[in-house]
Amino acid sequence: MPMPRAEFSWKALDAMLQFKVTLEYCADYLKVSRDTIMRRIREEHDMSFTEYAAIKRQRTAMRLQQKAIEMALGGEEKNPNPTMMIFALKNLAGWADKMESTVEGSGMVINMAYDPDKRTT
């Protein structure tokens, strides 16, 4: 007789994935195995946990970016915390201090930081 199918709350999983949580954390919180979560995501959405989590984090990233733009335009609340906003944007929305560009040549890839103030002509 086959084992009963382990189920979990998709709503709870999606809520957790708005933040940068691990598969291990999700499994522990939902009281299922990591394999169960990965299998269900593959069955329902044909993607990996990492891909699914990235999609669910996009809403948080978008809200952070909207708030950053609002703060930059002077519409911030009475007690803004720019340090926390920068931290959140870097860690959840993929922002960085410098843009990186990739240069390819003779089969070699070189990553370098782009700094517009240090241009050579």
The first five atom37 places (N, CA, C, CB, O) and aatype in JSON, in Angstrom:
{
  "aatype": [12, 14, 12, 14, 1, 0, 6, 13, 15, 17, 11, 0, 10, 3, 0, 12, 10, 5, 13, 11, 19, 16, 10, 6, 18, 4, 0, 3, 18, 10, 11, 19, 15, 1, 3, 16, 9, 12, 1, 1, 9, 1, 6, 6, 8, 3, 12, 15, 13, 16, 6, 18, 0, 0, 9, 11, 1, 5, 1, 16, 0, 12, 1, 10, 5, 5, 11, 0, 9, 6, 12, 0, 10, 7, 7, 6, 6, 11, 2, 14, 2, 14, 16, 12, 12, 9, 13, 0, 10, 11, 2, 10, 0, 7, 17, 0, 3, 11, 12, 6, 15, 16, 19, 6, 7, 15, 7, 12, 19, 9, 2, 12, 0, 18, 3, 14, 3, 11, 1, 16, 16],
  "atom_mask": [
    [1, 1, 1, 1, 1],
    [1, 1, 1, 1, 1],
    [1, 1, 1, 1, 1],
    [1, 1, 1, 1, 1],
    [1, 1, 1, 1, 1],
    [1, 1, 1, 1, 1],
    [1, 1, 1, 1, 1],
    [1, 1, 1, 1, 1],
    [1, 1, 1, 1, 1],
    [1, 1, 1, 1, 1],
    [1, 1, 1, 1, 1],
    [1, 1, 1, 1, 1],
    [1, 1, 1, 1, 1],
    [1, 1, 1, 1, 1],
    [1, 1, 1, 1, 1],
    [1, 1, 1, 1, 1],
    [1, 1, 1, 1, 1],
    [1, 1, 1, 1, 1],
    [1, 1, 1, 1, 1],
    [1, 1, 1, 1, 1],
    [1, 1, 1, 1, 1],
    [1, 1, 1, 1, 1],
    [1, 1, 1, 1, 1],
    [1, 1, 1, 1, 1],
    [1, 1, 1, 1, 1],
    [1, 1, 1, 1, 1],
    [1, 1, 1, 1, 1],
    [1, 1, 1, 1, 1],
    [1, 1, 1, 1, 1],
    [1, 1, 1, 1, 1],
    [1, 1, 1, 1, 1],
    [1, 1, 1, 1, 1],
    [1, 1, 1, 1, 1],
    [1, 1, 1, 1, 1],
    [1, 1, 1, 1, 1],
    [1, 1, 1, 1, 1],
    [1, 1, 1, 1, 1],
    [1, 1, 1, 1, 1],
    [1, 1, 1, 1, 1],
    [1, 1, 1, 1, 1],
    [1, 1, 1, 1, 1],
    [1, 1, 1, 1, 1],
    [1, 1, 1, 1, 1],
    [1, 1, 1, 1, 1],
    [1, 1, 1, 1, 1],
    [1, 1, 1, 1, 1],
    [1, 1, 1, 1, 1],
    [1, 1, 1, 1, 1],
    [1, 1, 1, 1, 1],
    [1, 1, 1, 1, 1],
    [1, 1, 1, 1, 1],
    [1, 1, 1, 1, 1],
    [1, 1, 1, 1, 1],
    [1, 1, 1, 1, 1],
    [1, 1, 1, 1, 1],
    [1, 1, 1, 1, 1],
    [1, 1, 1, 1, 1],
    [1, 1, 1, 1, 1],
    [1, 1, 1, 1, 1],
    [1, 1, 1, 1, 1],
    [1, 1, 1, 1, 1],
    [1, 1, 1, 1, 1],
    [1, 1, 1, 1, 1],
    [1, 1, 1, 1, 1],
    [1, 1, 1, 1, 1],
    [1, 1, 1, 1, 1],
    [1, 1, 1, 1, 1],
    [1, 1, 1, 1, 1],
    [1, 1, 1, 1, 1],
    [1, 1, 1, 1, 1],
    [1, 1, 1, 1, 1],
    [1, 1, 1, 1, 1],
    [1, 1, 1, 1, 1],
    [1, 1, 1, 0, 1],
    [1, 1, 1, 0, 1],
    [1, 1, 1, 1, 1],
    [1, 1, 1, 1, 1],
    [1, 1, 1, 1, 1],
    [1, 1, 1, 1, 1],
    [1, 1, 1, 1, 1],
    [1, 1, 1, 1, 1],
    [1, 1, 1, 1, 1],
    [1, 1, 1, 1, 1],
    [1, 1, 1, 1, 1],
    [1, 1, 1, 1, 1],
    [1, 1, 1, 1, 1],
    [1, 1, 1, 1, 1],
    [1, 1, 1, 1, 1],
    [1, 1, 1, 1, 1],
    [1, 1, 1, 1, 1],
    [1, 1, 1, 1, 1],
    [1, 1, 1, 1, 1],
    [1, 1, 1, 1, 1],
    [1, 1, 1, 0, 1],
    [1, 1, 1, 1, 1],
    [1, 1, 1, 1, 1],
    [1, 1, 1, 1, 1],
    [1, 1, 1, 1, 1],
    [1, 1, 1, 1, 1],
    [1, 1, 1, 1, 1],
    [1, 1, 1, 1, 1],
    [1, 1, 1, 1, 1],
    [1, 1, 1, 1, 1],
    [1, 1, 1, 1, 1],
    [1, 1, 1, 0, 1],
    [1, 1, 1, 1, 1],
    [1, 1, 1, 0, 1],
    [1, 1, 1, 1, 1],
    [1, 1, 1, 1, 1],
    [1, 1, 1, 1, 1],
    [1, 1, 1, 1, 1],
    [1, 1, 1, 1, 1],
    [1, 1, 1, 1, 1],
    [1, 1, 1, 1, 1],
    [1, 1, 1, 1, 1],
    [1, 1, 1, 1, 1],
    [1, 1, 1, 1, 1],
    [1, 1, 1, 1, 1],
    [1, 1, 1, 1, 1],
    [1, 1, 1, 1, 1],
    [1, 1, 1, 1, 1]
  ],
  "atom_positions": [
    [[0.85, -1.18, 0.0], [0.0, 0.0, 0.0], [0.89, 1.25, 0.0], [-0.96, 0.0, 1.23], [1.77, 1.38, 0.86]],
    [[0.68, 2.16, -0.95], [1.53, 3.35, -1.03], [1.31, 4.28, 0.16], [1.26, 4.11, -2.33], [0.24, 4.31, 0.77]],
    [[2.37, 5.04, 0.48], [2.27, 6.01, 1.59], [1.37, 7.15, 1.16], [3.69, 6.55, 1.99], [1.32, 7.49, -0.02]],
    [[0.66, 7.75, 2.1], [-0.19, 8.89, 1.75], [0.66, 10.07, 1.29], [-1.07, 9.31, 2.96], [1.78, 10.28, 1.76]],
    [[0.11, 10.82, 0.37], [0.81, 11.97, -0.2], [0.9, 13.08, 0.85], [0.07, 12.48, -1.48], [-0.11, 13.5, 1.41]],
    [[2.12, 13.54, 1.12], [2.32, 14.63, 2.08], [1.86, 15.94, 1.45], [3.82, 14.73, 2.52], [2.24, 16.26, 0.33]],
    [[1.07, 16.67, 2.16], [0.55, 17.95, 1.67], [1.05, 19.08, 2.56], [-1.0, 17.94, 1.61], [1.43, 18.86, 3.71]],
    [[1.03, 20.28, 2.03], [1.39, 21.47, 2.8], [0.6, 22.64, 2.26], [2.93, 21.76, 2.73], [-0.06, 22.53, 1.22]],
    [[0.65, 23.74, 2.96], [-0.08, 24.95, 2.56], [0.74, 25.76, 1.56], [-0.43, 25.81, 3.8], [1.79, 26.3, 1.9]],
    [[0.24, 25.84, 0.32], [0.9, 26.66, -0.7], [0.9, 28.12, -0.27], [0.21, 26.5, -2.07], [1.86, 28.85, -0.53]],
    [[-0.18, 28.55, 0.38], [-0.28, 29.94, 0.84], [0.84, 30.25, 1.83], [-1.67, 30.19, 1.48], [1.46, 31.31, 1.76]],
    [[1.09, 29.34, 2.76], [2.16, 29.54, 3.74], [3.52, 29.53, 3.06], [2.1, 28.46, 4.84], [4.38, 30.36, 3.38]],
    [[3.73, 28.61, 2.12], [5.0, 28.55, 1.4], [5.23, 29.85, 0.64], [5.03, 27.35, 0.44], [6.31, 30.43, 0.72]],
    [[4.24, 30.3, -0.1], [4.37, 31.53, -0.88], [4.65, 32.74, 0.01], [3.11, 31.77, -1.7], [5.42, 33.62, -0.36]],
    [[4.01, 32.78, 1.18], [4.25, 33.89, 2.11], [5.69, 33.89, 2.6], [3.28, 33.8, 3.31], [6.32, 34.95, 2.68]],
    [[6.23, 32.73, 2.93], [7.62, 32.64, 3.38], [8.59, 33.03, 2.28], [7.94, 31.23, 3.88], [9.61, 33.67, 2.53]],
    [[8.27, 32.63, 1.06], [9.19, 32.85, -0.05], [9.27, 34.3, -0.51], [8.78, 31.99, -1.21], [10.09, 34.63, -1.36]],
    [[8.43, 35.17, 0.05], [8.56, 36.6, -0.24], [9.87, 37.13, 0.31], [7.38, 37.4, 0.35], [10.36, 38.19, -0.09]],
    [[10.44, 36.37, 1.25], [11.69, 36.74, 1.88], [12.74, 35.71, 1.49], [11.55, 36.83, 3.44], [12.4, 34.7, 0.86]],
    [[13.95, 35.93, 1.83], [15.04, 35.06, 1.38], [15.21, 33.9, 2.36], [16.36, 35.85, 1.25], [16.22, 33.82, 3.07]],
    [[14.23, 32.99, 2.4], [14.3, 31.83, 3.3], [14.85, 30.62, 2.54], [12.9, 31.52, 3.9], [14.81, 30.56, 1.32]],
    [[15.36, 29.68, 3.3], [15.93, 28.48, 2.7], [14.88, 27.39, 2.56], [17.1, 27.97, 3.53], [13.83, 27.42, 3.19]],
    [[15.2, 26.43, 1.72], [14.35, 25.25, 1.57], [14.23, 24.53, 2.91], [14.92, 24.3, 0.5], [13.15, 24.05, 3.27]],
    [[15.33, 24.45, 3.64], [15.34, 23.78, 4.95], [14.37, 24.45, 5.91], [16.76, 23.77, 5.54], [13.63, 23.78, 6.63]],
    [[14.37, 25.78, 5.92], [13.46, 26.51, 6.8], [12.01, 26.22, 6.42], [13.74, 28.02, 6.73], [11.18, 25.96, 7.29]],
    [[11.71, 26.28, 5.13], [10.35, 26.02, 4.66], [9.89, 24.62, 5.05], [10.26, 26.18, 3.14], [8.77, 24.44, 5.55]],
    [[10.75, 23.64, 4.84], [10.4, 22.25, 5.16], [10.13, 22.1, 6.65], [11.52, 21.3, 4.73], [9.17, 21.45, 7.05]],
    [[10.98, 22.7, 7.46], [10.8, 22.62, 8.92], [9.5, 23.28, 9.34], [11.99, 23.26, 9.65], [8.74, 22.72, 10.13]],
    [[9.23, 24.47, 8.82], [8.02, 25.2, 9.19], [6.76, 24.47, 8.73], [8.06, 26.6, 8.59], [5.77, 24.41, 9.47]],
    [[6.8, 23.92, 7.52], [5.62, 23.25, 6.95], [5.48, 21.8, 7.41], [5.68, 23.29, 5.44], [4.48, 21.14, 7.13]],
    [[6.49, 21.3, 8.12], [6.49, 19.93, 8.65], [6.42, 18.88, 7.54], [5.32, 19.74, 9.61], [5.69, 17.89, 7.64]],
    [[7.18, 19.12, 6.48], [7.32, 18.16, 5.38], [8.8, 18.09, 5.02], [6.44, 18.56, 4.14], [9.6, 18.9, 5.49]],
    [[9.15, 17.14, 4.2], [10.55, 17.03, 3.78], [10.88, 18.03, 2.69], [10.85, 15.6, 3.29], [9.99, 18.55, 2.01]],
    [[12.17, 18.3, 2.54], [12.62, 19.17, 1.45], [12.24, 18.56, 0.11], [14.16, 19.39, 1.53], [11.84, 19.27, -0.82]],
    [[12.37, 17.22, 0.01], [12.01, 16.54, -1.23], [10.54, 16.74, -1.59], [12.31, 15.05, -1.12], [10.2, 16.89, -2.76]],
    [[9.67, 16.74, -0.58], [8.24, 16.94, -0.84], [8.0, 18.31, -1.47], [7.43, 16.81, 0.47], [7.27, 18.42, -2.45]],
    [[8.61, 19.33, -0.91], [8.43, 20.68, -1.45], [8.97, 20.75, -2.87], [9.15, 21.73, -0.56], [8.31, 21.27, -3.77]],
    [[10.17, 20.22, -3.09], [10.76, 20.27, -4.43], [9.91, 19.5, -5.44], [12.19, 19.7, -4.41], [9.72, 19.95, -6.57]],
    [[9.4, 18.33, -5.03], [8.55, 17.53, -5.93], [7.27, 18.26, -6.29], [8.21, 16.18, -5.29], [6.88, 18.3, -7.46]],
    [[6.62, 18.84, -5.29], [5.34, 19.55, -5.54], [5.56, 20.75, -6.47], [4.7, 20.01, -4.21], [4.75, 21.0, -7.36]],
    [[6.64, 21.48, -6.26], [6.93, 22.63, -7.13], [7.18, 22.14, -8.55], [8.16, 23.43, -6.61], [6.7, 22.74, -9.51]],
    [[7.92, 21.06, -8.69], [8.2, 20.5, -10.02], [6.89, 20.04, -10.68], [9.21, 19.3, -9.91], [6.67, 20.3, -11.86]],
    [[6.02, 19.35, -9.91], [4.75, 18.85, -10.45], [3.79, 19.99, -10.85], [4.06, 17.94, -9.43], [3.18, 19.96, -11.91]],
    [[3.69, 20.97, -9.97], [2.7, 22.04, -10.18], [3.19, 23.15, -11.12], [2.33, 22.64, -8.86], [2.39, 23.74, -11.85]],
    [[4.5, 23.43, -11.1], [4.99, 24.6, -11.83], [6.14, 24.3, -12.78], [5.43, 25.64, -10.86], [6.62, 25.2, -13.47]],
    [[6.59, 23.06, -12.83], [7.68, 22.63, -13.71], [8.92, 23.51, -13.56], [7.21, 22.63, -15.17], [9.5, 23.98, -14.54]],
    [[9.31, 23.73, -12.32], [10.52, 24.49, -12.04], [11.14, 24.03, -10.74], [10.23, 26.0, -11.99], [10.53, 23.28, -9.98]],
    [[12.35, 24.48, -10.48], [13.04, 24.12, -9.25], [12.59, 25.01, -8.1], [14.57, 24.23, -9.44], [11.92, 26.02, -8.31]],
    [[12.96, 24.63, -6.89], [12.67, 25.45, -5.71], [13.29, 26.83, -5.88], [13.19, 24.77, -4.42], [12.65, 27.84, -5.6]],
    [[14.54, 26.88, -6.34], [15.25, 28.14, -6.5], [14.52, 29.06, -7.48], [16.68, 27.89, -6.98], [14.37, 30.26, -7.22]],
    [[14.08, 28.51, -8.6], [13.36, 29.31, -9.6], [12.04, 29.82, -9.03], [13.1, 28.49, -10.88], [11.68, 30.99, -9.21]],
    [[11.3, 28.93, -8.34], [10.01, 29.29, -7.77], [10.18, 30.37, -6.7], [9.32, 28.04, -7.18], [9.41, 31.33, -6.65]],
    [[11.19, 30.2, -5.84], [11.44, 31.17, -4.77], [11.78, 32.54, -5.35], [12.57, 30.68, -3.86], [11.34, 33.56, -4.83]],
    [[12.57, 32.57, -6.43], [12.94, 33.83, -7.06], [11.71, 34.56, -7.58], [13.93, 33.59, -8.2], [11.62, 35.78, -7.47]],
    [[10.77, 33.83, -8.16], [9.54, 34.44, -8.67], [8.73, 35.03, -7.52], [8.7, 33.4, -9.45], [8.2, 36.14, -7.62]],
    [[8.62, 34.29, -6.44], [7.84, 34.76, -5.29], [8.5, 35.95, -4.6], [7.64, 33.62, -4.28], [7.81, 36.77, -3.99]],
    [[9.82, 36.08, -4.69], [10.55, 37.2, -4.09], [10.43, 38.46, -4.94], [12.02, 36.83, -3.91], [10.72, 39.56, -4.46]],
    [[10.01, 38.33, -6.19], [9.92, 39.49, -7.08], [8.97, 40.55, -6.55], [9.48, 39.05, -8.46], [9.22, 41.75, -6.72]],
    [[7.88, 40.15, -5.91], [6.91, 41.12, -5.39], [7.55, 41.95, -4.28], [5.65, 40.4, -4.86], [7.35, 43.17, -4.23]],
    [[8.31, 41.29, -3.39], [9.0, 42.02, -2.34], [10.01, 42.98, -2.94], [9.69, 41.05, -1.36], [10.11, 44.13, -2.52]],
    [[10.77, 42.51, -3.92], [11.77, 43.35, -4.57], [11.12, 44.56, -5.22], [12.56, 42.54, -5.62], [11.64, 45.67, -5.13]],
    [[9.99, 44.36, -5.86], [9.29, 45.46, -6.52], [8.8, 46.49, -5.49], [8.1, 44.93, -7.35], [8.93, 47.69, -5.71]],
    [[8.24, 46.02, -4.38], [7.77, 46.94, -3.34], [8.92, 47.74, -2.75], [7.03, 46.17, -2.24], [8.78, 48.93, -2.49]],
    [[10.07, 47.07, -2.53], [11.24, 47.77, -2.0], [11.72, 48.84, -2.98], [12.38, 46.77, -1.71], [12.07, 49.95, -2.59]],
    [[11.73, 48.5, -4.25], [12.18, 49.45, -5.26], [11.22, 50.64, -5.36], [12.31, 48.77, -6.63], [11.66, 51.78, -5.51]],
    [[9.92, 50.37, -5.28], [8.95, 51.45, -5.3], [9.16, 52.39, -4.11], [7.51, 50.9, -5.28], [9.11, 53.61, -4.25]],
    [[9.41, 51.81, -2.94], [9.64, 52.61, -1.73], [10.93, 53.42, -1.86], [9.71, 51.7, -0.48], [10.97, 54.58, -1.45]],
    [[11.97, 52.83, -2.42], [13.23, 53.54, -2.61], [13.05, 54.73, -3.53], [14.31, 52.59, -3.17], [13.59, 55.81, -3.29]],
    [[12.28, 54.54, -4.6], [12.01, 55.64, -5.53], [11.21, 56.73, -4.84], [11.26, 55.12, -6.78], [11.49, 57.91, -5.01]],
    [[10.21, 56.33, -4.06], [9.41, 57.29, -3.3], [10.29, 58.1, -2.35], [8.29, 56.57, -2.52], [10.16, 59.32, -2.25]],
    [[11.21, 57.41, -1.65], [12.11, 58.09, -0.74], [13.04, 59.04, -1.5], [12.94, 57.08, 0.07], [13.3, 60.15, -1.04]],
    [[13.53, 58.6, -2.65], [14.44, 59.43, -3.45], [13.75, 60.69, -3.96], [14.98, 58.62, -4.64], [14.39, 61.73, -4.14]],
    [[12.46, 60.6, -4.19], [11.7, 61.74, -4.69], [11.17, 62.63, -3.56], [10.55, 61.26, -5.56], [10.46, 63.6, -3.82]],
    [[11.52, 62.29, -2.32], [11.14, 63.12, -1.19], [9.81, 62.77, -0.56], [0.0, 0.0, 0.0], [9.32, 63.54, 0.27]],
    [[9.21, 61.67, -0.91], [7.92, 61.3, -0.35], [8.02, 60.32, 0.81], [0.0, 0.0, 0.0], [7.05, 59.64, 1.12]],
    [[9.18, 60.25, 1.45], [9.35, 59.29, 2.53], [8.56, 59.71, 3.77], [10.83, 59.13, 2.88], [8.18, 60.87, 3.92]],
    [[8.33, 58.75, 4.64], [7.61, 59.03, 5.88], [8.47, 59.88, 6.82], [7.19, 57.72, 6.57], [9.6, 60.21, 6.47]],
    [[7.95, 60.23, 7.98], [8.65, 61.14, 8.9], [10.0, 60.6, 9.37], [7.78, 61.4, 10.11], [10.94, 61.37, 9.53]],
    [[10.12, 59.31, 9.58], [11.36, 58.73, 10.09], [11.9, 57.66, 9.14], [11.14, 58.14, 11.48], [11.87, 56.47, 9.47]],
    [[12.38, 58.05, 7.97], [12.89, 57.04, 7.04], [14.18, 56.42, 7.58], [13.15, 57.66, 5.65], [14.9, 57.03, 8.36]],
    [[14.45, 55.19, 7.14], [15.68, 54.51, 7.52], [16.4, 54.12, 6.24], [15.4, 53.26, 8.42], [16.29, 52.99, 5.79]],
    [[17.15, 55.06, 5.65], [17.8, 54.78, 4.37], [18.79, 53.63, 4.44], [18.51, 56.02, 3.88], [18.94, 52.89, 3.46]],
    [[19.47, 53.46, 5.57], [20.42, 52.35, 5.7], [19.71, 51.01, 5.56], [21.16, 52.42, 7.05], [20.19, 50.12, 4.87]],
    [[18.56, 50.87, 6.21], [17.81, 49.62, 6.12], [17.26, 49.44, 4.71], [16.66, 49.6, 7.15], [17.22, 48.31, 4.21]],
    [[16.83, 50.51, 4.06], [16.32, 50.42, 2.7], [17.42, 49.92, 1.76], [15.78, 51.78, 2.23], [17.17, 49.05, 0.93]],
    [[18.62, 50.47, 1.88], [19.74, 50.05, 1.04], [20.07, 48.58, 1.3], [20.98, 50.92, 1.3], [20.29, 47.82, 0.36]],
    [[20.11, 48.2, 2.56], [20.39, 46.8, 2.91], [19.36, 45.87, 2.28], [20.39, 46.62, 4.45], [19.72, 44.86, 1.66]],
    [[18.08, 46.2, 2.42], [17.02, 45.36, 1.87], [17.08, 45.29, 0.36], [15.66, 45.87, 2.31], [16.91, 44.22, -0.22]],
    [[17.33, 46.42, -0.3], [17.42, 46.43, -1.76], [18.59, 45.58, -2.24], [17.57, 47.86, -2.27], [18.47, 44.88, -3.25]],
    [[19.72, 45.64, -1.57], [20.88, 44.84, -1.97], [20.63, 43.35, -1.75], [22.12, 45.28, -1.2], [21.01, 42.53, -2.58]],
    [[20.0, 43.0, -0.64], [19.85, 41.59, -0.29], [18.62, 40.93, -0.87], [19.82, 41.46, 1.18], [18.62, 39.71, -1.09]],
    [[17.57, 41.68, -1.12], [16.34, 41.07, -1.62], [16.02, 41.44, -3.07], [15.2, 41.47, -0.75], [15.3, 40.71, -3.75]],
    [[16.54, 42.57, -3.53], [16.19, 43.02, -4.87], [17.37, 42.99, -5.82], [15.62, 44.42, -4.82], [17.25, 43.4, -6.98]],
    [[18.53, 42.51, -5.37], [19.67, 42.35, -6.25], [20.39, 43.64, -6.61], [0.0, 0.0, 0.0], [21.16, 43.66, -7.57]],
    [[20.16, 44.7, -5.88], [20.85, 45.95, -6.15], [22.31, 45.82, -5.73], [20.17, 47.14, -5.43], [22.65, 45.01, -4.87]],
    [[23.18, 46.64, -6.34], [24.6, 46.64, -6.0], [25.13, 48.07, -6.08], [25.4, 45.71, -6.96], [24.52, 48.94, -6.7]],
    [[26.27, 48.29, -5.44], [26.87, 49.62, -5.47], [27.39, 49.98, -6.85], [28.0, 49.7, -4.47], [27.29, 51.13, -7.27]],
    [[27.94, 49.0, -7.56], [28.5, 49.24, -8.88], [27.92, 48.24, -9.86], [30.04, 49.15, -8.85], [27.68, 47.08, -9.52]],
    [[27.7, 48.7, -11.09], [27.26, 47.79, -12.14], [28.46, 46.99, -12.61], [26.6, 48.57, -13.33], [29.57, 47.51, -12.66]],
    [[28.25, 45.73, -12.94], [29.32, 44.91, -13.47], [29.08, 44.68, -14.95], [29.42, 43.58, -12.72], [27.95, 44.48, -15.4]],
    [[30.16, 44.71, -15.7], [30.07, 44.38, -17.11], [30.99, 43.21, -17.39], [30.43, 45.6, -18.0], [31.97, 43.0, -16.67]],
    [[30.69, 42.48, -18.41], [31.48, 41.31, -18.77], [32.15, 41.55, -20.1], [30.6, 40.04, -18.83], [31.52, 42.01, -21.06]],
    [[33.44, 41.25, -20.16], [34.21, 41.39, -21.38], [34.67, 40.01, -21.8], [35.43, 42.36, -21.2], [35.26, 39.28, -21.0]],
    [[34.4, 39.64, -23.05], [34.81, 38.33, -23.54], [35.86, 38.51, -24.62], [33.61, 37.54, -24.07], [35.75, 39.39, -25.47]],
    [[36.87, 37.68, -24.58], [37.9, 37.74, -25.6], [38.77, 36.51, -25.53], [0.0, 0.0, 0.0], [39.13, 36.07, -24.44]],
    [[39.1, 35.96, -26.64], [39.95, 34.77, -26.77], [39.56, 33.65, -25.81], [41.4, 35.15, -26.54], [40.42, 33.03, -25.19]],
    [[38.26, 33.41, -25.69], [37.79, 32.3, -24.87], [37.84, 32.58, -23.38], [0.0, 0.0, 0.0], [37.6, 31.67, -22.59]],
    [[38.14, 33.81, -22.97], [38.27, 34.14, -21.57], [37.19, 35.17, -21.22], [39.69, 34.69, -21.25], [36.92, 36.08, -22.0]],
    [[36.58, 35.02, -20.05], [35.57, 35.97, -19.6], [36.15, 36.72, -18.4], [34.23, 35.26, -19.23], [36.63, 36.11, -17.45]],
    [[36.08, 38.04, -18.46], [36.6, 38.88, -17.39], [35.44, 39.7, -16.85], [37.77, 39.8, -17.89], [34.77, 40.4, -17.61]],
    [[35.19, 39.62, -15.56], [34.17, 40.45, -14.93], [34.87, 41.65, -14.31], [33.35, 39.66, -13.87], [35.87, 41.5, -13.61]],
    [[34.33, 42.82, -14.57], [34.91, 44.02, -13.98], [33.8, 44.94, -13.52], [35.85, 44.74, -14.97], [32.72, 44.97, -14.11]],
    [[34.07, 45.67, -12.48], [33.1, 46.65, -11.98], [33.14, 47.86, -12.87], [33.38, 47.04, -10.5], [34.21, 48.32, -13.26]],
    [[31.98, 48.37, -13.2], [31.86, 49.58, -14.02], [31.82, 50.77, -13.1], [30.6, 49.52, -14.94], [30.92, 50.87, -12.26]],
    [[32.75, 51.67, -13.23], [32.77, 52.89, -12.44], [32.85, 54.06, -13.42], [33.97, 52.9, -11.42], [33.91, 54.31, -13.99]],
    [[31.76, 54.79, -13.63], [31.73, 55.86, -14.62], [32.71, 56.98, -14.3], [30.35, 56.42, -14.73], [33.08, 57.73, -15.21]],
    [[33.14, 57.13, -13.04], [34.08, 58.18, -12.66], [35.52, 57.84, -13.02], [33.98, 58.44, -11.19], [36.37, 58.72, -12.99]],
    [[35.8, 56.58, -13.37], [37.16, 56.16, -13.69], [37.27, 55.7, -15.13], [37.61, 55.04, -12.75], [37.9, 54.68, -15.42]],
    [[36.67, 56.44, -16.03], [36.71, 56.1, -17.45], [38.05, 56.53, -18.04], [35.53, 56.78, -18.22], [38.65, 57.53, -17.64]],
    [[38.51, 55.74, -19.01], [39.69, 56.14, -19.76], [39.26, 56.44, -21.17], [40.78, 55.03, -19.72], [38.38, 55.77, -21.72]],
    [[39.87, 57.43, -21.76], [39.49, 57.81, -23.13], [40.6, 57.53, -24.09], [39.09, 59.27, -23.2], [40.46, 57.79, -25.28]]
  ]
}
